[in-house]
Amino acid sequence: MTVSIGERRHLLTLENPGVPAPDGDGGVTQPWTALQPPQVWAAIVPATARALERVAAGTVLSTASHIVTFRHHPQVTTKTRVTKGLRAADGSLAVGAREFSITGLANPEERGIDLVCVCVEVVP
């Protein structure tokens, strides 16, 4: 699945789970740590049956709402949080911002050029 530079018009922030910290009440909080570089330009398209067949042929997908494509980033995993837009200081999404959870990854032709992520939009 080839995506041109012009189609990568969405600026996304990439974060991985950080080290859990005690919250003072006997539990822990899970902070998020920005990847380096923390932002990438990406293409976001709705996940159609045809697009999913090209990206995830031969695999089992439980759910998918979008396919997100950006330059290959070695730290991106299925635990990476993808945010389009801003977050408030408390970590909540700002008005109009969107969050995606990665359910699957593809490195086309194993060349390390692009990363195609099968995602589900997180609805607050």
C-alpha positions, 0 to 999 in steps of 0.5 A: 500500500503506497501512500504519497507524501501529499496524502500524509497531511495529518500531524500525529503524536506517538507515545509509548507507555512509560514506567508505572508510578505509585499514585499514593493510594496503593495503585499505580498510574501509567504515564505516557512517554513521547517517542523520538521524534514525537510527531509524524506526518501520516495518511489516515483512511477509513478501513475498508474491506479491500484496504484491510485485505491488502494490509493484513492478508492472511491474518485475523483482525477483530476490529479496525476503523482506520489505516494509518500510514507514516514513515517507519518508526522502530519504536512503534508497537501495538502498545503505542498511542497515536493522537491527532490533535492536542491533549490537555495537561491532564492527558485528556483529549482537547476538543476536536482531537482524536486518539487511535489504538494500533491493533496491527502493524505492517512493514511493507516489503520489510524495507523499513520505509513505511509503517502501515498501522491498522487502528481502532479509534478510541471513543472517550 
